[in-house]
Amino acid sequence: MTDNNTPLPHARHWIDGDWSDAEQHTQSVDPATGEVLGTFAEGGAEQASAAIAAARRAFATTAWSRDRDLRFRALMELADNLVARRDEVIALLSRENGKLLREAAFEVDLTIPKLRYYASLALTDTGRAAEVKPGLYSMTLRQPAGVAGVIVPWNSPVVLAIRSAAPALAAGCTVAMKMPGQTGLVNGLLYEIIAETKSLPAGVLNAFTESGNAGAPLLVGDPGVDVISYTGSTAVGRRIMAAAAERLKPVSLELGGKSPMMVFDDADLDQVVPVLTAAITTFAGQFCMAGSRVLAQRGIADELKARLSAALEDVKVGPGTDPASDMGPMIDEATASRVDEMIDQAGEYATVLVRGGLKGTPRPTFIRPSLIEVQDVTAPVVQQEVFGPVATFEVFDTEAEAIERANATDYGLAASVWTRDVDRPLRVGREIDAGTVWTNAWAVVHDQMEEGGFKQSGVGRLNGVRGLEEFQEIKHYVHAAPGLTG
């Protein structure tokens, strides 16, 4: 608790190398307790316009777009500064976002190497060169696209901000970034870390916090922004893509998911059950790669159902700061209520094996995990992203049926295959419409390997070299010797 004589913290925006406040201040509330943690400056169109203008000016007038060494130093310094304040970020992220402390640590510890990876890529380049015919040379070079507009979701604000901003900066772009209102104080702490990064020229990385929806559309529609990177819901992603199309503006979108976890008869259930439990409950299910669909082969279906049900019923829901908690709260009461209502609706057409939800929880932001058995793949609880700790349980007989079921939704972000058969993962994985397929694992992400979605789960890729390329243009140079024509 905050001492009554100690003023609550207040977070401001970071634009053009300086702090920016706003007339409207919004309270930040701990979802686990309802306690007011502080206030933050509420952003909107004014802040978005200022961020775009600052990024545009920095791109045109600083050395950022052309100086690889500068980009390397700045990203490495930013990583060092995050390391120095790691524990502070973890503690605040757990309180404001509701994550368990170990989940907050997982998020921050994913972020630091990502900055270092893209710092290294800032020093590299790829292209082609050829003497097409005697005296006639061609080569391709990559150059930064310009100003990148980045729109960040609330469920993992630190890592998802950097996952887009780091490759944009490494590519030589400048950035105007909209951060979510649900994590206003965490955002402010991230801005402090950015402000401490002296290698960053003013205006190269600008960020504002917004609860509403006045600033974000400007990032998409303003001609001063050259490329968009958005992480969030499929519904909003479609609107962003449609708006960006008016100016043929490139977009990178990582959107929703309904990840199938395919468990075959020969799987090791001692290994499977703890991981599936985590896949359903990590971040209280508020995770695009949540293991929201369990597909069990008939031979082990009953045992898996019983063991997974027992594991979910044993999950202890509590504040993220309590080491005894297995799952923290949802981000707010409205979100928890929405998920609870979806469980009720599913009970009208499916069998609820574990009825979690709001009943018996300490506050209306807490819900217990649920498991729902369903055979109809067209059922709403199978087709719709719940974004909460709710998983469906489906039974299949053959490998072909497992593949058919796995591909039965509009989503294709991730999947996992659980088996002891050495050949099955590649054979099945080849047929799965998903950007990431794990074997006997879940939520394993590597900075150097691309991630993204098939179908309605997104456009483009983040991480890896392709993540950098999302923020670059390719220019073809042709050099002809005097008197020689092409």
Protein Blocks (a to p, Z undefined) as FASTA:
>chain_A
ZZfklccddddddeehiacddfbdcddddfknopafbdcddddfklmmmmmmmmmmmmmm
mmklmmmklmmmmmmmmmmmmmmmmmmmmmmmmmmnopafklmmmmmmmmmmmmmmmmmm
mmgccdddddfbghiacddddddfbjadddddfklmmlmmmmmmmmmmmnopacdddddf
klmmmmmmmmmmmmmmmklcghkagcdddfblmlmmmmmmpmkbcbdcddddfklmmmmm
mmmmmnopacdddddddddddddfkbcfklmmmmmmmmmmggghpafkbcfbccddfklm
mmmmmmmmmmmmmpccddfklmkbcbdcdfblklmmmmmmmmmmmmmmpccfbagbjnop
abfkbccddddddfblkbmklmpcfkpabddddddfblmlmmmmmmmpmbdfbccdddfb
fklmmmmmmmpccfbdcehiahiacfklccddehjlogcjeehjklmmmmcccddddddd
ehiaZZ
